Amino acid sequence: MIEHYPFQKFKISAFQRAKKDKTCCGDSYFVKETDNYLICAVADGLGSGIGAKEASQTAIETIETNYNLPLDLLMDKVNRSLVRHRGAVVTIFKIDYEAKLVSFCGVGNVKLLIYPRFGKPISPLPKRGFLSGQPLRLQVQEFNYPDHAMFVLYSDGITLHANQVQTIQNMYHVVAEEGESYLDRYVQLNSNDDLTLLIGKPL
């Protein structure tokens, strides 16, 4: 399934697919643009099936309700919301348009790659582990967002390498026309895991 979000400052395409033989995807995501910033999140519920979906949806519903909070407080609320669920790995990042600043907070293996027009890709490292309501020291990373840079946020059902610059740069344009067939040809998709991919292109 592919969804498109034509915001004012970014265009985002979201691709999602359930694990082989499963009727629902255990990943959930959230994207929102305000006048001042863009915020994106992907949550991957532990395991697969209904239990994983419930965990990831709980995380994303918490983010949707509290997205205006600072990232450390927001992630703490997400962690607390999962106390009666099986747990999830979650990454949230925000781009402040005026300051051109990224705030990033991640726990687990949902990854963010940012591709500047020139220079090396940026790949902030999330904290190891997962959210389940247990006390956890959270860290927010901040860095400049390069002009005209694309970003990719994805769960571990997809294998990407930072040096796949040309593939990523072409992906946004092609995915709207060819969709899953393009991803299957050029990106390693794991049919034995749920997968979610967000691709963002600045306007």
N, C-alpha and C positions, 0 to 999 in steps of 0.2 A: 504494500500500500504506500502510495506517495501522496503527500499533502504539500501545498505551496502556500507561503505566507508573504504576500507583497506589502511589506511595511514601507514607511517613508524613507528610512535610511538604509535598510537592508532588504534583500530578497532571501528568503530561507525556504529550502526544500527539505522535507522530512521523509525518510524512507524507513519502513518498519516491516519486519517479517517474523512470524512465530517459528519456534523450533519445529523441526520435522515431526509430523504426526500429532502436533498439538493444535488445539482449536483457538487458543488465545496466546498472545505475546506477553511474556512476563516483564517486558520493559514498558515504561511510560515516559513521556517528555512534556516539556512546557516551554513555550516561546511567547514573549510579550515585548512590545515596544511602547514606551511612553515618549513624551516630548523630550526627555532628557537622557534616556538610556535604553539599551536593549538587554533583556535578561533571558537566558536559555538554561535549561536543565534537562538531564537525562537520569532516570532512576532505573536500575536493573534489580528486580526482586531476586532473592536467592532461590536457586533451583529453577523450576519451570512450572507452567500450568497455572491453575486458579490461585494457589497460594502466593506464587511469585507476582502475579498480576495484582492481587489485593495489596501486597506490600508496596509495589512500585506506585500504584495509584494513590495510596495513602500518602506517600512521600510527595507526589506531585500535587495533590490537592492541598497539602500543607503549604507548599511553595506558592501555589496560585492564590491562596488566601493571604499570605504574608510576604509577597514578593518585594514590598517596599522597605522591608527591614534590612539593616546591614547584613552582609553575608554570613558572618559568624553567628549572629543571633538567629538568622533564618535556618542555617544548617542545624543549629541546636534544637530548634522547634521540630525540624524534620526527624532528627534522631529520637526525640521524645515521642513523636507520633507513632513510631514503629515498635513501641515496647510490647505490644500484644500481637505483633506480626513476626514473620520468620526472618525479617531483616532485608536490607537492600544496600547496594552500592550506589552512590549518588555524586554527581558533579553538577555544580552551578557556576555560571560565570556571567558577569555583567560588564557591558561596555558603556562607559560614561562618555556621551557624545562631545560635550564641551571640553572636558579635560583630556579626552582621547586616552582614557585609562581603563585597563581591564582589572576587575577584581575576580579572583578565582578561588573556589573552595571545592575540594573533591576528596571523597573517601571511597577507596576501592578502585576498580579498574575501568571506569568510564573515562575516556581520554579526550583531551582537547588538543588539536593542532591548528596553529595559525600560520598562514602562508602569506608573507609580505610579497609585494611585487618584485622586490630585489632583496637578496640576502637569505639567510638560513631560516627555516621554519622555527616557530616557537612552540615548545611543548612543556607546559608546566606539569610537575609531577604531583599526582594526588597522594594523599596519605593512605597507607596500607590499612586493610581491614574492611569493616562494613558497619552500617548503622543498625542498631537493634534496641535502642533505648538505654544502653549502658553508658556511663560517663565516658566522655571522649574529649581529648584536647584537640580542638580544631584550629587550623591555620589558614588564614586568608593571604593569598599572594597577590601582589599588585605590580603591574608593569604597563608600559605604554603600548597602545594598539597602533600598529603601523598603518599609515595611509593606504587606502585601496587594498587592504589585506582581506583574503578570504579565510573562513574558518571551517573546521570540521569537528563535530562532537559526536562520539560514537561509543557504543557498548562493545563488549568483548566478543560478540558474535561476528565481528568484522576485524580483519587484520590489515592494518595500514602501516606504512613505513614513512618516516618523515621525508625521505628522499624521493617519494613519488609525487614530486611537485607538479609535473606536467599532467599526470593523471587527475590530480585534484583540481587543477586549474581548468581542465576541460570538463570535469564531471558535472558541474552545475549546469552548463549549457546543454549537455547531452542527456542528462537524467530526465529532463522534462519531456523529451521526445522518445527516448528508448527505455528509460526507467530500469527495471530490474535486469533486463537483458544486458545492459551496459555494465551494471555493477557486477554481474556474474562473470563477465569477460575480463574485467580489468581490476577488480578488487576481490580479495579472498574472503568469501562468505562461508560461514560455518553453518551447515544445515542442522547440526546437532546442538545449536544454541539459538536463543532468541537474539534478534539484532535490531538496533536502531541507529540511524545515521542522520544527523542534521548537517546541512551544508549551507553556509551563509555567504552571500556576496554583497558587498557594499554598492550602493547606487551612486 
